[in-house]
Amino acid sequence: MIVVTLILVLLVVLVATDTAEGDDSAPDDEAPAPTLDRHSRRASMKHTLPPSAIVEALCAVALLAGCGRSPAPADAPAKPALTVEVVSPTIADWPERIEAHGSIAPWQESIVGAEVGDVRLEEVLVNVGDVVTKGELLARFDSGLLAADLAVAEAAVAQAEALSVRATDKAARARRLGNTGGMSEGDLRQNEADEKAGEAQLASARAQLQLQRLRLLHAEVRAPDDGVISSRSATVGAVSGPGAELFRLIRQRRLEWRALVPADQLARVVRGQSATLESAGKPGVTGVVRQVSPLVDSATLGATVYVDLPEPAWLRAGMFASGELQSGATRALHVPESALVFRDGFEYVMKVDSSNRVQRIKVSTGRRSGRAVEILGADLSVADRVVRSGGSFLDEGDTVRLSAASSEGAAAEAPSARAGAAR
C-alpha cells in the first residue's frame, strides 16, 4: 500500500508539472510562434503526455492496487491471552468458627510456703522449670532447734502425766473419806478440782507435743501435687516467718486459654466445644471449652471463656494467643485462595465459559480453611470453571487456553463435586 500511494503521488505531481508547462508554453499574442523542425517536434512529443493519458494511468494503478488486496477473513479465531489452569468450586461441610483472643494461664497455681517460723532454711533442692511429683522433697529447714523443742514438749507431757496421776489419787482418797464423814465437803471439792486441772494440763502438754512433732515434720517442704515449678523465692540461709512463700507450682502442668469472646457470640459457646490456637510457623494446639464466665466486662463488652489445654505443646503461661472456637458445621462453597483477584477494593474470580472466554464475577468471601476460601453471594456452582491462579493478568472477554492440568483436575474433582451436591 505504501508503494502504491507513492506512485499515485508521483503521478499527481507529474500531471501538475505538465499542466504548468503547458500554460507557460502557450503562444504570446505579440510574439510569433517559433518554428520547430521535425526532429524538435518529435522530441517534444516523447517527453509530454496528454492529461487524459495520465488520468487513465492513475485509474489503472488504483485498479491494480484494489485487485491486489486480499480480503480479511470474517471469522478469524481470537488469539489466547494466557494458558491457565481451571478448577471447579467445591461444596463441603465447614465448622462455624468464632474468633477469639486471650492469655495463657495456669489451670491452678499452688503457692508452697514455709509452715515453720524463725528457723533457718538449710537446703533448696529444686529450681524454676523442674517437674516434680506429689510428696517430692523441695527444701529443708534446720531441724536441730525443732528437735530440741520436741524434746521439751515430750518432757512437759511426762510431767503433766505425773501430776495428773497424783491429783487423781488424791481425789479418790478424798471421795472415800467424804463418804465416811472424815473430810469436809470443801476439801472434797478442792481435790476433785485439782484432779480436773491435772487432766487439762496433761491434754495441753500432749497438744504441744503434737505441735512440735508437726513443726519437725514441716521442716521438710514437699510438693503438694504433681506439676512444674513456676517460681522460686526460697534462699538458702534465710530465716523467714510462717507462711512465707517459697515456691509456685503449676498443678499437673495444666494450662488454660482465657479467651475473650464478644458478648453477641456467647450464645454460640457451650461446654465441650473444640478450640484451636495457632501461631505462625508452629503447629496448632487443640483445647476444650470448660467454662463460660457468667459476667460480661463492661469495658471490653466481652466475656471470658476458659479453654482447657491438655497438651500445651509450645504454649507457655503468660503468652497472648489468638484462636477459634468451633460451633457446629454448615455447607460452604469454596475455591482456592489463589483464584481471588483484588481490583478497586473488591474481590473477583475469573470464570471461564464453554468458549474459553473469561467472565469477571464479583464475589464476597466468608470462612477460610487452610488455603481455601468460602464464596458468598455469587452466581457460581460446582459446574462452573474458574481460573486457579494468574487471574489478575486477565480481563473481561479475554480468550484463554486450558492447560493439561486443568483437564486432569476437572476429571479428579468431578466425583467430589457431585458427591457434595448430592449431600
KOLGU-118834 format. One record per residue (C-alpha): residue number from 1; x negated, y negated, z negated. Coordinates in steps of 0.5 Angstrom, whole numbers, always signed. Example, Ala and Ser with C-alpha at 12.3 -4.5 7.8 and 13.67 -1.06 7.14 Angstrom:
BEGIN
   num       X       Y       Z
     1     -25      +9     -16
     2     -27      +2     -14
***
This chain:
BEGIN
   num       X       Y       Z
     1      +0      +0      +0
     2      -6      -5      -1
     3      -9      -4      +5
     4      -2      -5      +9
     5      -1     -11      +5
     6      -8     -14      +7
     7      -6     -12     +14
     8      +0     -16     +14
     9      -3     -22     +11
    10      -9     -22     +16
    11      -4     -21     +22
    12      +0     -27     +19
    13      -6     -31     +19
    14      -8     -30     +26
    15      -1     -32     +28
    16      -1     -38     +24
    17      -8     -40     +27
    18      -6     -38     +35
    19      +0     -43     +34
    20      -4     -48     +31
    21      -9     -47     +37
    22      -3     -47     +42
    23      -1     -54     +39
    24      -8     -57     +40
    25      -9     -55     +47
    26      -2     -58     +49
    27      -4     -63     +55
    28      -4     -70     +54
    29      +0     -75     +58
    30      -5     -80     +59
    31     -11     -74     +60
    32     -11     -70     +66
    33     -10     -62     +65
    34     -17     -59     +66
    35     -18     -55     +72
    36     -20     -48     +70
    37     -24     -43     +74
    38     -21     -36     +75
    39     -26     -33     +70
    40     -25     -38     +65
    41     -17     -37     +65
    42     -19     -29     +65
    43     -23     -30     +58
    44     -18     -34     +55
    45     -12     -29     +56
    46     -17     -24     +53
    47     -17     -28     +46
    48     -10     -31     +46
    49      -4     -26     +44
    50      +3     -29     +45
    51      +7     -30     +39
    52     +12     -24     +41
    53      +7     -19     +41
    54      +4     -21     +34
    55     +11     -20     +31
    56     +12     -13     +35
    57      +5     -11     +32
    58      +8     -13     +25
    59     +14      -9     +25
    60     +10      -3     +28
    61      +6      -4     +22
    62     +11      -4     +17
    63     +15      +1     +20
    64      +9      +6     +19
    65      +8      +4     +12
    66     +15      +6     +11
    67     +14     +12     +14
    68      +8     +14     +11
    69     +11     +13      +4
    70     +13     +20      +0
    71     +20     +19      -4
    72     +19     +21     -11
    73     +23     +27     -14
    74     +29     +25     -17
    75     +29     +31     -23
    76     +21     +31     -25
    77     +20     +34     -32
    78     +18     +30     -37
    79     +11     +31     -40
    80     +11     +34     -47
    81      +9     +29     -52
    82      +6     +34     -57
    83      +5     +41     -59
    84      +9     +42     -65
    85     +11     +48     -70
    86     +18     +48     -72
    87     +22     +51     -78
    88     +29     +52     -80
    89     +32     +49     -86
    90     +33     +55     -91
    91     +38     +56     -97
    92     +36     +58    -104
    93     +38     +58    -111
    94     +34     +53    -115
    95     +35     +52    -122
    96     +37     +45    -124
    97     +32     +41    -128
    98     +32     +36    -133
    99     +25     +32    -133
   100     +22     +30    -140
   101     +16     +28    -143
   102     +13     +28    -150
   103      +8     +30    -155
   104      +5     +37    -157
   105      +5     +38    -165
   106      +4     +44    -169
   107     +10     +48    -171
   108      +9     +48    -178
   109      +2     +45    -181
   110      +0     +47    -188
   111      -4     +43    -193
   112      -8     +47    -197
   113     -10     +43    -203
   114     -14     +44    -210
   115     -10     +48    -215
   116     -15     +46    -221
   117     -18     +40    -223
   118     -24     +37    -226
   119     -28     +43    -223
   120     -34     +42    -218
   121     -33     +45    -211
   122     -38     +50    -210
   123     -37     +53    -203
   124     -34     +52    -197
   125     -33     +58    -192
   126     -29     +55    -186
   127     -29     +49    -181
   128     -25     +46    -176
   129     -22     +51    -171
   130     -23     +57    -175
   131     -18     +62    -174
   132     -16     +65    -181
   133     -11     +70    -184
   134      -7     +70    -189
   135     -11     +71    -196
   136     -17     +70    -193
   137     -22     +66    -198
   138     -23     +59    -195
   139     -27     +56    -201
   140     -29     +57    -208
   141     -30     +53    -214
   142     -35     +53    -220
   143     -32     +59    -225
   144     -36     +58    -231
   145     -32     +53    -234
   146     -26     +56    -232
   147     -28     +63    -235
   148     -30     +59    -242
   149     -23     +56    -242
   150     -20     +63    -241
   151     -24     +66    -247
   152     -22     +60    -251
   153     -15     +62    -249
   154     -16     +69    -251
   155     -18     +68    -258
   156     -13     +63    -259
   157      -8     +69    -257
   158     -11     +73    -262
   159     -11     +68    -268
   160      -4     +67    -266
   161      -2     +74    -267
   162      -5     +75    -274
   163      -2     +69    -276
   164      +5     +72    -273
   165      +4     +79    -277
   166      +2     +75    -283
   167      +9     +71    -283
   168     +13     +77    -281
   169     +10     +81    -287
   170     +12     +75    -292
   171     +19     +74    -289
   172     +20     +82    -290
   173     +18     +82    -297
   174     +22     +75    -299
   175     +28     +79    -296
   176     +27     +85    -301
   177     +26     +80    -307
   178     +32     +76    -305
   179     +37     +82    -305
   180     +35     +84    -312
   181     +35     +76    -314
   182     +28     +76    -315
   183     +27     +70    -310
   184     +31     +64    -310
   185     +35     +62    -304
   186     +30     +56    -302
   187     +24     +60    -302
   188     +27     +66    -298
   189     +29     +61    -292
   190     +22     +58    -292
   191     +19     +65    -291
   192     +24     +66    -285
   193     +22     +59    -282
   194     +14     +61    -283
   195     +16     +68    -279
   196     +19     +64    -273
   197     +14     +59    -273
   198      +8     +64    -272
   199     +12     +68    -267
   200     +13     +61    -263
   201      +5     +60    -264
   202      +4     +67    -261
   203      +8     +65    -255
   204      +5     +59    -254
   205      -2     +62    -254
   206      +0     +67    -249
   207      +2     +62    -244
   208      -4     +58    -245
   209      -8     +65    -244
   210      -4     +66    -237
   211      -5     +59    -235
   212     -13     +60    -236
   213     -12     +66    -232
   214      -9     +63    -226
   215     -14     +57    -226
   216     -19     +62    -226
   217     -15     +66    -220
   218     -14     +59    -216
   219     -22     +58    -217
   220     -22     +61    -210
   221     -18     +58    -205
   222     -15     +62    -200
   223     -11     +61    -193
   224      -3     +61    -195
   225      -2     +64    -188
   226      -5     +66    -181
   227      -7     +60    -177
   228     -12     +56    -175
   229     -16     +50    -179
   230     -14     +44    -176
   231     -17     +39    -181
   232     -22     +40    -187
   233     -24     +35    -192
   234     -27     +39    -197
   235     -34     +38    -199
   236     -39     +42    -203
   237     -40     +39    -210
   238     -34     +34    -210
   239     -30     +34    -216
   240     -23     +33    -215
   241     -16     +33    -219
   242     -11     +38    -218
   243      -7     +37    -211
   244     -13     +34    -207
   245     -13     +36    -200
   246     -18     +41    -198
   247     -16     +43    -191
   248     -10     +43    -186
   249      -7     +50    -183
   250      -3     +50    -176
   251      +1     +56    -178
   252      +1     +62    -174
   253      -3     +58    -169
   254      +4     +56    -166
   255      +5     +49    -162
   256     +12     +46    -160
   257     +13     +41    -155
   258     +17     +35    -158
   259     +21     +33    -151
   260     +24     +26    -151
   261     +31     +27    -146
   262     +35     +22    -144
   263     +42     +21    -148
   264     +46     +22    -142
   265     +43     +29    -140
   266     +43     +32    -147
   267     +50     +36    -146
   268     +46     +40    -141
   269     +41     +42    -146
   270     +42     +48    -150
   271     +38     +53    -154
   272     +35     +58    -151
   273     +33     +54    -144
   274     +27     +55    -141
   275     +22     +49    -140
   276     +16     +49    -136
   277     +10     +44    -138
   278      +5     +42    -132
   279      -2     +39    -131
   280      -6     +37    -125
   281     -11     +43    -124
   282      -8     +47    -130
   283      -3     +53    -130
   284      +4     +52    -132
   285      +6     +53    -139
   286     +13     +56    -141
   287     +17     +55    -147
   288     +24     +56    -150
   289     +28     +51    -153
   290     +29     +52    -160
   291     +33     +46    -163
   292     +36     +39    -161
   293     +36     +33    -165
   294     +43     +31    -167
   295     +40     +24    -167
   296     +39     +19    -161
   297     +34     +14    -162
   298     +37      +7    -161
   299     +30      +4    -158
   300     +29      +9    -153
   301     +36     +12    -152
   302     +33     +19    -152
   303     +34     +25    -157
   304     +28     +30    -159
   305     +28     +37    -156
   306     +24     +42    -160
   307     +21     +47    -155
   308     +17     +53    -158
   309     +11     +55    -154
   310      +9     +62    -156
   311      +3     +62    -151
   312      +0     +55    -152
   313      -6     +56    -147
   314     -10     +50    -145
   315      -5     +45    -150
   316      -7     +42    -156
   317      -4     +39    -162
   318      -3     +31    -160
   319      -3     +32    -153
   320      +2     +28    -149
   321      +5     +32    -144
   322     +11     +32    -138
   323     +15     +38    -136
   324     +22     +40    -134
   325     +28     +44    -138
   326     +31     +49    -133
   327     +39     +49    -134
   328     +43     +54    -129
   329     +42     +54    -121
   330     +45     +52    -115
   331     +44     +52    -108
   332     +39     +48    -104
   333     +38     +47     -97
   334     +30     +45     -97
   335     +25     +44     -92
   336     +17     +44     -92
   337     +15     +37     -95
   338     +10     +36     -89
   339     +17     +36     -85
   340     +19     +29     -88
   341     +17     +23     -84
   342     +17     +16     -88
   343     +19     +10     -84
   344     +21      +3     -86
   345     +22      +5     -93
   346     +27     +11     -91
   347     +26     +19     -90
   348     +27     +22     -84
   349     +26     +29     -81
   350     +25     +30     -73
   351     +30     +35     -71
   352     +28     +39     -64
   353     +34     +41     -60
   354     +35     +46     -55
   355     +32     +42     -49
   356     +26     +41     -54
   357     +28     +34     -55
   358     +27     +30     -61
   359     +32     +27     -65
   360     +30     +23     -71
   361     +35     +25     -77
   362     +35     +20     -83
   363     +36     +24     -90
   364     +36     +24     -97
   365     +31     +28    -102
   366     +33     +32    -108
   367     +30     +37    -112
   368     +23     +40    -111
   369     +20     +46    -112
   370     +13     +47    -110
   371     +12     +45    -103
   372     +19     +45    -101
   373     +24     +39    -102
   374     +31     +39    -102
   375     +35     +36     -97
   376     +42     +32     -99
   377     +47     +28     -94
   378     +44     +30     -88
   379     +47     +34     -81
   380     +43     +40     -82
   381     +44     +47     -82
   382     +40     +53     -82
   383     +41     +54     -75
   384     +37     +47     -73
   385     +30     +47     -72
   386     +25     +41     -75
   387     +18     +39     -74
   388     +14     +42     -79
   389      +8     +37     -79
   390      +6     +31     -75
   391     +13     +28     -74
   392     +10     +21     -75
   393      +7     +22     -68
   394     +14     +23     -65
   395     +20     +18     -64
   396     +27     +19     -62
   397     +28     +22     -55
   398     +20     +25     -54
   399     +20     +32     -51
   400     +15     +37     -55
   401     +12     +43     -53
   402     +13     +49     -58
   403      +7     +53     -61
   404      +7     +60     -61
   405      +7     +60     -69
   406     +14     +57     -68
   407     +17     +63     -65
   408     +14     +68     -70
   409     +16     +63     -76
   410     +23     +63     -73
   411     +23     +70     -72
   412     +21     +72     -79
   413     +25     +66     -82
   414     +32     +68     -79
   415     +34     +74     -83
   416     +33     +70     -90
   417     +37     +64     -87
   418     +42     +69     -85
   419     +42     +72     -92
   420     +42     +65     -95
   421     +48     +63     -91
   422     +52     +70     -93
   423     +51     +68    -100
***
